[in-house]
Amino acid sequence: MVDVKSGANPLFLRDEELRQGIELLFYAYRDFTSDPDAVLIAQGFGRAHHRTIHFINRNTGITVAELLGILRITKQSLSRVLSQLIERGFVVQRQGTRDRRQRHLHLTPEGVELERKVSEPQRARVARAYREAGADAVEGYRKVLMGLINEGDRTAILRSIRHG
């Protein structure tokens, strides 16, 4: 593994160290999304489709309103993405039993397979990085990621990711 300037005191980070961290995030995101992008492009989809099927898979039966809250995109954007996924047979909507206005979202078997194809390379990439870094580094990484999330959202996000 490449040694990234690890001797910095985290309480007194200099601008250059912060910029390096930001750059590493950009490069990591580029590579983290490259394999899924190839699968999505072959389907005529993009990253919004990926995020949508990911969260429907992790939260089977999620309502459209709940998904909007997670993705923080406009109703119009989600509507476009969902319409394409439904039209192509990757997602189905079911009317709520308690509130008939609610639409609950589920992946079809084809949707589950697409989600697997898209996320498998990412899981492999994260698993490899975790193995190379070791348990202490993984715990530190998780703390850093949580620190990047808006403070008011952290508790709900932790609860959400732990249920899966």
N, C-alpha and C positions, 0 to 999 in steps of 0.2 A: 504494500500500500504506500502511496505517496505521502511523505511527511509534510503536512501543512503546518507552517509556523505555529508550533504548539506551546512555545515557551511564554506566550503572552499572559499577563495577569488579567483575568477577565474583568476585574474591577476598574482597570485603567486602560481600556482598549483605545488605541490610537486610530485616527481616521483611516490610515492605510490598512490596518487589520480589519476594520469594519468593511471597507471596500472589497477586500479579498473575500470575506465571508459572503458578501452580496454576489460577487462574481461566481463563487463556487455554487451558490444557489441557482444562478442562471444556467451554468453549465450542467449541473445535476438535473435540472428540470428539462433542459434540451434533450439529454440522453434518456432520462426517465420516460419521456413521452415519445421518443423516436420509434420504438417498436410498435406501440399501440397505434400511432399515427398511420403506419403502413397498412395495418389491418383495417382501420377506419376508412382510409382513403379508398381502399378497394371496394368498400361498401357504399361509397359516396357520402360518408359521414365525417364529422369532425370531433373536436375535443368536448364540445357541449353534449354530444351524443354519448361519449364515453362517461362523462360525469353522471349523466342521467341514468344510464343502465347500471353504473356502479352503485348509486344510492338506492335505486329500486331493488337491486339484488340484495343489498345489505339490509334493506327495510321493506321486505315484501308486504304489499298492501298499503304502502305509504300513500297518503292523499296528495293530490296536486298541490294543495296549500302548504303542506309540510315540506314537500320537495322544493317549492319556491323559497321557503324559509332557509333551507340548507344551501341551495345553489346561489341565492341572492341575485337572480336574474329577473328580467321583466316577464310578466305573464305572456306577452307576445313572443318573446324568444323561446320560452319553454313550450308554448303552444306549437310553434313551428317544429321544434325538435321532437316533441311527443307525437305530433301528427305523422311525421316521417317514420318514426319507430313503430307506431301502430299500423300505419299503412303497409309497411314492409313485413309485419308479422312478428316483431320482436317484443312488443309490449301489448298488453290488454288492459282495458279499463273496466272496472266493475263498480256498479252503483253501490253506495253505502247502504247497509241494512238499517242503521239507526237514522241516518240523515241521507235521504235520497239525492240531495244536491251534491254530496261528496262523491268524488271519483277516486277509487283505490286502484293503484297501479301494480301490475304484476308482470314479470318477465315470462314470456312463453318459453318452451324448450329451446327454440331457436335463439331467443334472447339470452338465455342462460349460456348457451354455447358461444354466442358472440362475446358476452362478458368474459367468459373464460379465456377465449383467444386473445382478447385485448389485455386482460390483467395478468395472465400467466407470465409474460416476459417481465412485467414490473415486479411481481412477487419474487421471481428468480433473481432479479437485480438487487432488490432490497435484502433478500436472504444472503446473497453473496457479500454485500456490503456489511451486513450485521456480523457475519462470520469473521470477516477480515478485521473488523473494528473491535470485537469483543464486547462482553456484557456491560462493562462499565461505560464504554463509549456509547453503546446503544441507549443506555439510560440517560446519559448526558444529552444525546441527540434528541430524544423524546422531550426532554426538558426544554431544550432550545426551541423545538417546534411549537410546544405549548406556549412558550414565551412570545412567539411571533403572532399568535392568535390573539385577537382582541380580548382583553381581560374579562369583559362581561359575557363572552361566549364560551369561556373555557370549561366551566362546570357542565354545561349542557353538552358540549362536544365530547368531553371525557365520558359522560354517561352514555352518549350515543355510540361511541366506538367500543365501549366495554360490553355492550349488550350483544354485539355481533360475535 
